[in-house]
Amino acid sequence: MNPIENLLGRLKKVKGRNGSWTACCPAHNDGSPSLAIREGEDGRVLLHCFGGCSVHDVVGAVGMQVTDLFPDKLDHHQPRMKPRFFASDLLRIIEREALIVSIVANDIAAGKTIPEQDRERCVTARDRIREALDHV
């Protein structure tokens, strides 16, 4: 089991994905998640408790040691490949650009003349949608 899976499996109210999570801090009475967890490109686990708990307190509360936050073998020359963009960000881009295309399409269907500026913006929207889809 890698370090991030090991830690996340011991925490409560874990939410997130793609290398970034929040959870309840096990080192203090935490009803609302205040622990931020990130996975570094090399597999290291990075922690920050917004309640002020130290990393040692957090890992100790779940029966781990700070050394458990590091992969067995750190390869500084070969960072892990991670997505360049979050899927939620790409979907927001696609949604916005699709709305622009939809507005222009409705105007065309209604028989309206489309100004050159709007046609150019529609082409830009098409290109942005294609580019976002390349990153999915």
Secondary structure as UniProt FT lines:
FT   HELIX           3..8
FT   TURN            9..10
FT   STRAND          12..17
FT   TURN            18..19
FT   STRAND          20..24
FT   TURN            26..27
FT   STRAND          35..39
FT   TURN            41..42
FT   STRAND          45..49
FT   TURN            50..51
FT   HELIX           55..61
FT   TURN            62..63
FT   HELIX           66..69
FT   TURN            76..77
FT   HELIX           87..109
FT   TURN            110..111
FT   HELIX           116..134
//
